Structures are given as C-alpha cells and as structure tokens.
Amino acid sequence: MHIYFLCREADWNKAADYYEKYIRIREAETTDESFNARHDIVARLATLYKTGDHNLKCNYQRAGDLFNKAAEMATAAMKGRLATKYYESAEEAYGLKPDEEE
C-alpha cells in the first residue's frame, strides 16, 4: 500500500488575509483588554509583510504599522521588553526602502 502526500505550496497572501480577518473579528467582539494578549498574532502578520514571499509582496509601511500596533498591545499586556522589540522591528521596517520591495 502506497501513501501519497499532497503538498501545497505556501501562500502567504492567503495567510495574511486570514490573519487580517482574525484581528478584525477579535477587535470587534472584544470589549476588554484580553485581546492585547494576542500581540503575537499582529507581530506575525507584520513579519509576513516585512519578509514577503510565497505570493505576498513586501509592504514595509504596513509591517511597521503592524509592529507598532503589536508593541502597543504588548505594552497594554504589561510586556515591556516585548513591546520594545516590536518598536525596534517597526523602525527597521520603516527604514527599508520601497525600491527594495519585491
């Protein structure tokens, strides 16, 4: 008996869409500060936009904005060191030139 695995190529554009939808839904339905604990989701989306690949174009401005949002969320969740890391990542993303985008 042979088992065949169907491998799909990664599609970061689709992943980014799912992350964006998740973030919008959680923000809309959350009235307390519990969503701030999800700063990691926002940072992952920022990383996708900063890195770009697998059918997703780099968007350094969007990446920087998302890293700043993740930093604000981490600060609200009392994660100061992590917030600092996200702020640094935002500055790095903003510093990349648009002509370096793929």
N, C-alpha and C positions, 0 to 999 in steps of 0.2 A: 504494500500500500504506500502510495506517494502522497506526501502532504506538500501542497504548494502555498506559498505565502504571497499575497498580493501586496506589493509595496507601492505606496503612493508617494509622489514627490511632495516635499513640504511646500505649503502655500502660506507664506507669512502674511500676505494680503488678507486672506480669509481669517487667519488668526487675529490680525489687528482688528478686523471687523467685529469678531466675537468679543474681544476684549473691550472695544468701544461700547458695544451693546450692553455688556455686563456692567460696566461702570455707570452708564446712563440709568440702567434699571435700578441698580443699588442706590445711586444718589437720589433717585425719585422716590423710592419706597422707604428710605431710611430717614427717620426724624431725629435720631440721637447720634451720638458720636461713634457708634460701633463701626461705621463704615471706614473711619480713619485707620482702623487696623488693617485695611486692605490696601495700604500704600504699596505693598509689594506687587499687586496686580497692575497698578498705574505705572510703576517703575519698569515692569516687564514690557508693557506696551511702549514706553519711552525707548527702551533698549532696542526693540524691533525697529522703530523709526530711525534711530541713530545708526544702527547697523545696516539695515536694508539688505535684502537678498531674497531669494526664493519668491519672486513675483511681487515684492514690495519695494517701492522706491524709497530711498533715504529722504527724510524730511527733518532736517536739523532743527528748524524752528519749532515744529510740533514736538520733537523729542525734548527740547529744552523746556517748553511749556509743561509737558507732562512730568518731567523730572522735578520742576518747581512745585507742581501740584502734589506729587508724591512726598516732597520734602515738607510741605505744609501739613499734609495728613500725618506724616511721621511725627512732626512736632506736636500736633494735637494728641497723638497717641503716646506722648512722653518718650519718644525715641530720638533723643537729641543727636547722638552720633550718626545714626542712620540718616537723619534729616540733613546733616552736614554733608554726608556722602552724596545724597541726591542733589543738593545745591551745587556741589562741585561738578557733578555729572551734567547738570543743566548748563553751567558756564562753559564746560567743554563742548557741549553740543552747539551752543550759540556761537562758539568760536570757530566752528568748522565753516568753510566757505561753501556757498551753494554750488559753485562750479566743481566741487569735489563730490557732489551728489551723483549717484549712478543712475 
